[in-house]
Every structure is written in structure tokens, then in C-alpha cells.
Amino acid sequence: MKSLTECPSSTLEWRRGATRPLGFDLRTDEGVFATLVFLDDENILARAETAEGTWTLKHLGVMNPVVTLREEGGKANLATFHPHTFRHGKLEFQDGAVFDWTWHPGPGPGGTFADQEGTPLVRLHARIGRDLTSPPGIEHGDVELNSAHSARFRHAILAAFGWYLILFDHLKERDVVAAETALRL
């Protein structure tokens, strides 16, 4: 796996992996820079892997939800995402780094992680499969990196974390629609 710190491109793409039921690869023509795989049937727990390490992401809670980031096999949270009004939120790392997440309106879900000064670092935009050969749901998404920012070593985990938030939100909305449809029948 390649490091995003050495990636010559500022645009990448999340693509659904061929061998996993709900797994994605962050790639360019130069290769794969990150993977994200859901590990459970409820799509709450996921593993993100980059050149910098392997982590787990987990959604916890209903009334006061958070998403945690841990080193795979670790017991301590390295970062915690706290959503707030309008589902935006803050990703706070144990080392003091804080990134703001903002959702983007539009035909497909998307969002941006920005630093505390408001400089966008990683922008994501999901594209939903629309042709008859695509499985239902999100098939791929675009990622734009701010290549001038000094915290580029975190870009891969921010891209994976943002993709997790987009996928989790999409799957949750799909489950709500399915439940409402079942109740109407």
C-alpha cells in the first residue's frame, strides 16, 4: 500500500472492492492508498488500512452518538468523532489535533474535513450506482486532497474516516426507508 504523503495526485477515488461484500479501496492510477472494510452485518464496525497503519472505526450510541478510532487490536481511542447540529461534527485526536466535518448537500452524500482555521483538507463526494449492473447503494466516490497543507500525513485516515461517515449515514437512511416500507405493507 502506498502513502498519500507521496501521492502526486490531489484527486483520488474510493471504489468498491471486488472480493469483499462491503469494502472499498482508495486509489489512483498509481495504486491503492487506503482500504475500508465493514466487519459486521450491522455495518457499525469497520477496518481502515493505510500505509501509516491499521485502525478500527466504530459507531456507538443512539441518543448521544460518537464514532471512535482505535489502532486495530488496541483498547484506547486515538480519536473520537462527536456529531453536533445538522450532523456536522468534530474529530478530536488524543494528541490534540481537531478537524471539523461538514456535510455537503446535493444529489449524492458528501463532506469535508477542515482544520481549525477552516482550511479544507479532504473533500469527499459519493456517487450512487445508477445503472442496472450496479448493486444498490454507493459504488464509488471522489476524494480531493489539499496538497499544500502540512498535516498531509493524516489525509489517508481523514479520507477513510469521512468515507465511513458517508457510508454509515447512507446505510442508516436506507434501513429507515426499508422499515417504513415494510410498515406500510
matplotlib code that plots the C-alpha trace (Angstrom):
import matplotlib.pyplot as plt

x = [0.0, 1.3, 1.4, -0.7, 2.2, 4.0, 0.9, 1.5, -2.3, -4.7, -7.7, -8.4, -11.4, -13.0, -14.0, -15.9, -13.6, -14.3, -13.6, -15.4, -19.2, -18.8, -15.2, -13.6, -10.2, -8.9, -7.0, -5.4, -3.7, -0.6, -2.2, -4.1, -3.6, -6.2, -8.9, -12.1, -14.0, -17.1, -16.6, -20.1, -23.6, -24.9, -22.2, -21.1, -17.5, -15.0, -11.3, -9.3, -5.8, -3.3, 0.5, 0.6, -1.3, -4.5, -7.4, -10.9, -13.8, -17.0, -20.3, -21.5, -24.8, -28.1, -29.1, -25.5, -23.7, -19.9, -17.5, -14.3, -10.9, -8.5, -5.4, -6.5, -6.4, -6.0, -8.2, -7.6, -9.4, -6.9, -9.7, -13.4, -15.9, -18.7, -21.6, -23.5, -26.2, -27.1, -24.9, -21.7, -19.1, -15.6, -12.9, -10.7, -7.4, -5.8, -2.7, -4.8, -5.4, -9.0, -10.7, -14.2, -16.5, -19.2, -21.8, -22.5, -26.0, -26.6, -27.6, -25.0, -23.8, -20.5, -18.5, -15.3, -12.7, -11.2, -8.5, -9.3, -8.6, -11.3, -8.9, -10.4, -8.1, -10.1, -13.3, -15.4, -18.4, -20.2, -21.7, -24.5, -24.7, -27.5, -27.2, -28.8, -25.5, -24.6, -25.6, -27.8, -26.0, -22.8, -20.4, -17.6, -16.7, -14.4, -11.7, -10.0, -6.9, -5.4, -1.8, -0.4, -1.4, 1.3, -0.8, -0.9, 0.2, -3.3, -5.1, -5.4, -7.1, -9.3, -10.4, -11.2, -13.0, -15.1, -15.9, -17.0, -19.3, -20.8, -21.4, -22.8, -25.2, -26.3, -26.8, -28.7, -31.1, -31.6, -32.6, -35.1, -36.7, -36.9, -38.5, -41.1, -41.9, -42.4, -44.7, -46.8, -47.2]
y = [0.0, 3.5, 6.5, 9.6, 11.8, 10.7, 10.7, 13.0, 13.5, 15.6, 13.6, 10.0, 7.7, 5.3, 2.1, -0.9, -3.9, -6.9, -9.5, -8.0, -7.6, -4.0, -3.0, -0.1, 0.9, 4.5, 4.5, 6.4, 5.0, 4.8, 2.2, 1.8, 4.3, 3.1, 0.4, 0.5, -2.8, -3.2, -6.1, -6.8, -7.3, -4.2, -2.0, -0.5, -1.7, -1.1, -1.6, 1.2, 0.4, 2.9, 2.9, 4.6, 1.8, -0.2, 1.1, 0.2, 2.7, 2.0, 3.9, 3.9, 5.2, 6.4, 9.4, 10.8, 9.0, 9.0, 7.3, 6.0, 5.4, 2.8, 1.0, -2.4, -4.6, -1.6, -0.7, 3.1, 5.6, 7.5, 9.8, 10.4, 12.0, 13.9, 14.9, 18.1, 20.2, 19.4, 16.2, 18.2, 17.4, 17.4, 14.7, 15.0, 13.1, 12.3, 14.3, 17.5, 17.7, 18.6, 18.5, 19.8, 17.7, 19.4, 17.6, 18.8, 18.9, 17.5, 14.5, 12.3, 12.4, 14.2, 16.1, 17.9, 17.7, 21.1, 22.2, 24.6, 27.6, 26.4, 25.2, 22.2, 19.2, 16.3, 16.6, 13.5, 13.1, 9.7, 8.6, 6.2, 3.3, 4.0, 1.5, -1.9, -3.8, -1.9, -3.3, -0.9, 1.8, 3.7, 2.3, 4.9, 8.4, 11.2, 12.5, 15.8, 16.5, 19.8, 19.0, 22.3, 21.5, 20.5, 17.7, 15.6, 12.6, 12.5, 12.8, 9.0, 8.4, 11.5, 10.2, 6.8, 8.3, 10.6, 7.7, 5.7, 8.5, 8.8, 5.1, 4.7, 7.6, 6.2, 2.7, 4.1, 6.1, 3.0, 0.9, 3.6, 3.6, -0.2, -0.2, 2.4, 0.5, -2.7, -1.0, 0.4, -3.1]
z = [0.0, -0.9, 1.4, 0.5, 1.6, -1.7, -3.9, -6.9, -7.5, -5.4, -6.7, -5.8, -5.9, -3.5, -5.4, -4.2, -3.8, -5.9, -3.2, -0.2, 0.2, 1.6, 1.2, -0.7, -2.0, -2.2, -5.5, -8.4, -11.5, -9.2, -6.9, -3.7, -0.8, 1.7, 2.2, 4.3, 5.0, 7.2, 9.5, 10.8, 9.4, 11.1, 9.4, 12.7, 12.9, 10.1, 9.5, 7.7, 6.5, 5.1, 4.7, 8.2, 10.0, 10.5, 12.6, 13.5, 13.4, 15.4, 15.7, 19.3, 20.8, 19.6, 21.7, 22.0, 19.2, 18.7, 16.3, 17.7, 16.0, 17.5, 16.4, 15.3, 18.4, 20.7, 23.7, 23.7, 21.4, 19.3, 18.1, 18.7, 16.4, 18.0, 15.7, 16.5, 15.0, 11.4, 11.7, 11.3, 13.9, 15.3, 15.0, 18.0, 18.2, 21.6, 20.5, 20.4, 16.7, 15.8, 12.4, 11.6, 9.5, 7.3, 5.3, 1.7, 0.3, -3.1, -5.2, -3.6, 0.0, 0.7, 3.2, 4.0, 6.8, 7.6, 10.0, 12.9, 10.7, 8.2, 5.5, 3.7, 3.9, 2.4, 0.4, -0.4, -2.7, -3.1, -6.3, -6.2, -8.7, -11.2, -13.9, -14.0, -13.5, -10.3, -6.9, -4.9, -2.8, -3.1, -5.6, -5.6, -4.6, -5.4, -3.0, -3.3, -1.2, -0.2, -1.2, 0.3, 3.9, 6.4, 8.0, 4.9, 6.8, 8.2, 4.9, 4.4, 7.8, 7.3, 3.8, 5.4, 8.3, 6.1, 3.8, 6.8, 7.9, 4.4, 4.1, 7.6, 7.1, 3.7, 5.1, 8.1, 5.8, 3.6, 6.6, 7.7, 4.2, 4.2, 7.7, 6.7, 3.5, 5.5, 7.9, 5.0, 3.6]

ax = plt.figure().add_subplot(projection="3d")
ax.plot(x, y, z, "-o")
ax.set_aspect("equal")
plt.show()
